[in-house]
Amino acid sequence: MIEFNSQNMEDLEEEAKIRAIEVSLAIVEGICNGLDQGADVIALGFMKAQNLDININKPDYLKALELNLPRVEEAEEFELCQRAVQWIDKLKSE
C-alpha cells in the first residue's frame, strides 16, 4: 500500500506523476493479487493528510491493468508483466 504525502487532490495528482512507476507497480501487483484472491476492491494507498483511502474496484481492473502495464515493462518487472497479461486476457474473455 502506498502512502501519499500530498495535502490536497491537486498535489496528489502531481505526486502520482512523480512516483508514476512506483504507483503503476503497486496498481498492477495489487490487482493481480486481488484477482488471485477473488477480491472485488483493491486498497492501493492512502492520503494521510485528507484521511482518504484510495481503492480500485473490480469493474476498473482491466482498464487499470492495461493503462499501467507499459510502466511495469519499463521497470523491467517481467514476471509481473506476465501475470498482468494473463489477467488481461482472462478479463477480456469474461
C-alpha positions as CSV (number, residue, x, y, z in Angstrom):
1,M,0.0,0.0,0.0
2,I,1.3,3.4,-0.9
3,E,1.3,6.4,1.4
4,F,0.8,9.6,-0.4
5,N,2.2,12.7,1.3
6,S,0.1,15.3,-0.6
7,Q,-2.0,17.8,1.2
8,N,-4.8,18.1,-1.4
9,M,-6.1,16.5,-4.6
10,E,-4.1,18.8,-6.9
11,D,-0.9,17.9,-5.1
12,L,-1.9,14.2,-5.2
13,E,-2.1,14.3,-9.0
14,E,1.4,15.8,-9.2
15,E,2.8,13.3,-6.6
16,A,1.3,10.4,-8.6
17,K,3.0,11.7,-11.7
18,I,6.4,11.9,-10.0
19,R,6.0,8.5,-8.5
20,A,4.5,7.0,-11.7
21,I,6.5,3.8,-11.9
22,E,6.1,3.0,-8.2
23,V,2.3,3.7,-8.4
24,S,1.9,1.6,-11.6
25,L,3.8,-1.3,-10.0
26,A,1.6,-1.1,-6.9
27,I,-1.6,-1.0,-9.0
28,V,-0.7,-4.0,-11.2
29,E,0.6,-6.1,-8.3
30,G,-2.4,-5.2,-6.2
31,I,-4.9,-6.0,-8.9
32,C,-3.1,-9.3,-9.8
33,N,-3.0,-10.3,-6.1
34,G,-6.6,-9.3,-5.6
35,L,-7.8,-11.3,-8.7
36,D,-5.9,-14.3,-7.4
37,Q,-7.9,-14.0,-4.1
38,G,-11.2,-13.1,-5.8
39,A,-11.3,-9.5,-4.3
40,D,-13.9,-7.0,-5.5
41,V,-11.9,-4.0,-4.3
42,I,-8.1,-3.4,-4.0
43,A,-6.7,-0.9,-1.5
44,L,-4.0,0.9,-3.4
45,G,-3.0,3.5,-0.9
46,F,-4.0,6.3,1.4
47,M,-3.6,10.0,1.6
48,K,-2.9,10.7,5.3
49,A,-3.5,14.5,5.2
50,Q,-7.0,14.0,3.9
51,N,-7.7,10.7,5.8
52,L,-8.5,9.3,2.3
53,D,-8.3,5.7,1.2
54,I,-7.5,5.1,-2.5
55,N,-9.1,2.0,-3.9
56,I,-9.7,0.3,-7.2
57,N,-13.0,-1.5,-7.8
58,K,-13.3,-4.7,-9.8
59,P,-15.1,-3.1,-12.8
60,D,-11.9,-0.9,-13.3
61,Y,-9.3,-3.7,-13.0
62,L,-9.0,-4.4,-16.8
63,K,-8.6,-0.7,-17.7
64,A,-6.1,-0.2,-14.8
65,L,-4.0,-3.2,-15.9
66,E,-3.9,-2.1,-19.5
67,L,-3.1,1.5,-18.6
68,N,-0.3,0.6,-16.2
69,L,1.3,-2.3,-18.0
70,P,3.8,-0.1,-20.0
71,R,5.3,1.3,-16.8
72,V,5.7,-2.2,-15.4
73,E,7.5,-3.2,-18.6
74,E,9.7,0.0,-18.3
75,A,10.6,-1.1,-14.8
76,E,11.6,-4.5,-16.3
77,E,9.3,-6.4,-13.9
78,F,8.8,-9.1,-16.4
79,E,7.2,-11.7,-14.1
80,L,4.6,-9.1,-13.1
81,C,4.1,-8.2,-16.7
82,Q,3.4,-11.9,-17.5
83,R,0.9,-12.1,-14.6
84,A,-0.8,-8.9,-15.8
85,V,-1.1,-10.1,-19.4
86,Q,-2.6,-13.4,-18.2
87,W,-5.2,-11.5,-16.2
88,I,-5.9,-9.0,-19.0
89,D,-6.6,-11.9,-21.4
90,K,-8.8,-13.6,-18.8
91,L,-10.8,-10.4,-18.0
92,K,-11.3,-9.7,-21.7
93,S,-12.7,-13.2,-22.2
94,E,-15.3,-12.8,-19.4
